[in-house]
Amino acid sequence: MSRIFAGSIPTKGQIEKLRLILSTYQDGLGQLVFEPDKSRPGWRDFERSVAFAFGGTAQESKAIFDVLVPISSTPPITYGISCKMRETLQTVERTRRVTVEVSNSSGKFWDALRDIGIGDYAINPNTAGKILINLVESWHHQASLENGGIVDISKSFYLLLQWHKKSGRYQLFQFPVQLPDPETLTWEVNGRRLIGRDSEGVLIEWYGHSGGQLKYYPFADEAIWMSEVFQLEPLPKNELGYGLKRRVIEFFPELWQAADEM
């Protein structure tokens, strides 16, 4: 895998801001709700938090990059951040591999295979694997400066948040968006999965017949950068409580009181 990367490493300030923003989602309004008024951030919360902490814009769409951060306004140039969040920190600690769900665009993957006459990847796993990786790279190219887009791909990256539910531990990893060269991998079918192996084990995995997720398992020590393991900041005590009740009372205290008296 190429380690060429012209982007920047997140600053300590950006990471601390990101940690604090993520911490606010413990108030019952985070995507992952465990009990009333208690929650944790989910994948969409992570995207929005990254956009805020890095001074970018969350795409809120199926775009190849979840967040675009401006580099210049004239001409408009950005770098892209592809945000991925998985409850796999224990897997990282056990295997030293990070889990990246690159895409779950099953329809687009199958369309690309059928365009070259592959209706079952078990028949030709080597060609199928190369088509999938090249398709993802083509999505990056479509958004790139070289193709008339506004994204500097050389400065773009994956930002991965791996976490553990029971302990509440989190860790961030930064990887370039370029995937491994499919020509260097050995492709085979294992059960219903199409897998690409390097000399160390499974590096790429596609569940074409169940969910359509294309997963990538780079080693953590190959990351451009990784954070220390951290925890979310505990929320301060608040007499109003948390969640929707606190939000509506803080925004509309008089109207809320009047509604109580109706």
N, C-alpha and C positions, 0 to 999 in steps of 0.2 A: 504494500500500500504506500502511495506517495505521502510524504510528510510535508510537502511544500505547502506553505500557508503564509499569506501576506496580510492576514487580518490581525486584530489586536486581541490581547488577553484581557478578560474582564478585570476591572480595577477592584480594589478592596472596597471602595465606596459603593460601586455598583452592586457587588455581591451582598453587602450589608443591607443596602436598600431593598434588594430582592428578598432577602430573608425576612425583613420587617414587613414588607408588603404581603408576603405569603402568610405571615403570622396573623394578619387581620382576618383571614378566612377561617379562623378557629371560632368565630362568633356565632356559628349556626348558619351562616350564609355561604359557606364553602360548598363545593360540589359534593364532597364526601361527608355525608351526615351520619354520625354515629348515634346521637341521641339529641333531644331538643336542646337548642342553643349551644350545641357542641359539634364542631365540624372541622374538616381539614381541607386544604386546597386540592382541587382536581386539575385535570389537564387544561381545561379552558382557563381556570384561575391562574395557572402557571403561565400560559401565553400572555394574558393581560398584565400579569405582574412583571414579566420580562420586558414587555413594551414600555411600561411605566418606568422601570428602573434604568433602562438603557436609552430612554428618550426617543423611542420609536413608536410605530403604529402597529397595533395588532390587526392582522388581515381579516380575522373572523370569517374565514372562507376555506375552500379546499385548495387554495393556492399552495405552491410547493414550499414557500416560506411562510411561517406563521407570523413573523414580525419583520418589518422593514425599518431600518435605522438610517437616517439621512447622513450622507458624507458631504455632499454639496448640494446647493439649490440651483446653481447655474453652471453647467447643466444639472438637472436632477439626477443624482447618483446616490444609491443606498447600498447597504450590505444587508443580507438576509440572515435571519436566525430561524432555524427549524427546531422547534421546541418539542421535546419528547419526555414524557413522565411515566415511569413504571415502578411498581412496587416490587423491585428486584434487587434491593441493596444487599440482601443476604446472598443472592446469587453472585453478585460482584465479589463479595468477601470470600465466598467458597471457591469460585472458579476463576476469579480475576477477569471475567468477561462482562462487559456492559451490554445491556439489552437495548437495541434501537429498533423500534417498529417504524421502518422507513415509510411504508405506505400500506393501505388496505384497499387500494383501488383495483379490486378483483376484475371488474369489467374491462378496464383499460389494459390490464396485463393479459387477459385472455384474448382480447381483440388483437393485440400485437402478435400473440402466438398464432392465432388463426390466420392472420394476414400472410404468414409464411407457410401455412398448411399444417400447423401443429395443433391437433385437437386433444392430444393426450401427451403430457410431458414425459410420461414413462417410456415412450417410444424413442425420444431423442432428448434426454436430459441435458446433454452438453450444449446443444444449440438453444434449448429453452432457457437455460440459466443465463447465457450471454444476452439473449433478447431482453430479459427482465432488467438486468443491470443497465444495459444500454438505453432502455426506455426511461429509467429514472434519470440517467445523465442527460437525456434529451429534454426532460422537463426543466432541468437547471439551465440548459442552453437557451431554451425559449425565453426565459426571464432575464438573460444576461445582456450586458452592454454590447457584446459582440453581435448579438442578434437583434439589436435595436431596443432592448429592454432597459431597465434602470438599475439592475442589480449587478454589483461587482462580485462575481462568484469567488474570486480569489480571496476576498475578505469575509466571505459568508461561512457559516458553520452550524453544526448541530450543537445545541445546548441541552444536555440530558440531565434530568432530575431523577435519581434513583432513591427510593425511600423504603422504610420498614415500618409497618403499621404499629406493631406491638411496642417497639421502643421509641417510636417517634423520631428516628434518625433520618437525616437527609444528606445527600452528597451530589454535587454538580460535576459534570464532565463536559469538556469541550472537544469536539472532533471536527475535522474538515468535512465538507459535504461530499467530497469525492469518494465514491465507493471503491472497493478493491477491483483491480483489473480482472474481469471474468475469465480471461485467457489463462490466468495463473492458478485457477481453482479447478478442482476435480468435482464434476457434477454427477449426482446419482439420485435415485429415488429411494426413499426409506419410508415404507408404509405409504401414506398419502402425501408425504412431504417431498418437495424437491429441495435438495441441499447442495451447497457448494463448500467443499473442504479445502483448507490449506494444510500445510504440514503439521499444524498444531491441533486441528480438529474442525468442527463445523463453524464456518464463518458467516454463511448466508443460508437462510431457510425460508421457503415459501410454502404456505398452506393454501395451495390453489383450489383445493376441493372443500375447504372449511374455513370460511372467513376471508380468505384472500390476503392475509397479512404477509408482507415481505419483511423479514427480520434480519438484523445484522448484529453480530456478536464480536466486536473488536475487544482486544485486551485493554484493561484500564490503564496499564502502564504505557500504552501507545497514544494516550490522549495528549492533545496539545497542552491542556491544562486541566487540573482538577482541584476542587475546593477541599478544605478540611470537612470532615463529617460535622454536621451541625444540627441543632434542634430549633424549632420555632420558639419565638419569644412568648412567654406567658402573657395573656391579656391582663391588663390592670383591672382591679375590682371596679364595678360600676353599679351604682344604685338603680339604674334603669334596666339592668340586665344586658342581654346581647341580642343579636339577630334583628328581625324585623321590628320588634317592639322598640328597641333602642333607636333604630334608624328613623322611624316615623315620628317618635317623640322629639328627637333632636331637630329634625327638619321642620316639623309643624306643631310645636308645643301647644300653642293657643287653640288651634283648630282641633287637635286631639282631645284637649280638655273639654272643649265645647261639645264634641261628639259624645264624650262620656256623659254629658249632662242632658243630652237629648232624650 
